[in-house]
Amino acid sequence: MADKELEAEDIGRKVHDLAESMERVRTRQTDRDDVVVDLKHARVSRLEILADNLKPVFNALPEGHDQFEFALSKGETPRLWIDMTSFVRMGGDGREYEFVKDTRLGRTILGRTSNVEKIGERISDYIAERVLERERMIEGDWIAFTAREDDADPKEAEQDAGKSTGSGKAFLKLLFWFVMGIATGLGLLYAAVRFRQLDTIMGWFSGLAG
């Protein structure tokens, strides 16, 4: 009887210890989750501060520069998108800004600092570089197009026009004599029928063919 009571106490003690262990694990998991959630909220808040600082830059962009996005995504890793290939995230302990760009050669860090003003200046310089790069590209296309027009030789164009005119005149002359030949033949045929000499002419042609 005593042995059974001792076993029951052991079982009860083990169950109690297991319950305490589960409670401790649940508490630690909750604390970790709270830390993760708080850290995410902190990262989003810092990115929102950066976005507010950059609003004047994006508002000053010339019209037509739609390659910039300026959007804050709040996924598992919050990001402030600058364009389709570059964004800002919070690295390390969530207090350091990282300006990242994805390229064909891999991911590149364009800037890293915990100072919101400095990372804002780096992003502003990047945007200015992209705007100037696009303007240079457009200007280069315009210059190349203008150069092609200027390179056209007026004398060559005049010669080409003369050749085209001469070819047209030769064709018209050939067409004229072709029509005249048909008209002459029809005239002779009419005269032969009119004066009843068609059999004589056909015989003459037969003699030539023979």
Secondary structure as GFF3:
##gff-version 3
##sequence-region A 1 210
A	DSSP	alpha_helix	2	59	.	.	.	ID=ss1
A	DSSP	beta_strand	68	73	.	.	.	ID=ss2
A	DSSP	beta_strand	79	83	.	.	.	ID=ss3
A	DSSP	beta_strand	86	91	.	.	.	ID=ss4
A	DSSP	beta_strand	96	103	.	.	.	ID=ss5
A	DSSP	beta_strand	106	113	.	.	.	ID=ss6
A	DSSP	alpha_helix	116	150	.	.	.	ID=ss7
A	DSSP	alpha_helix	154	194	.	.	.	ID=ss8
A	DSSP	alpha_helix	198	209	.	.	.	ID=ss9
###
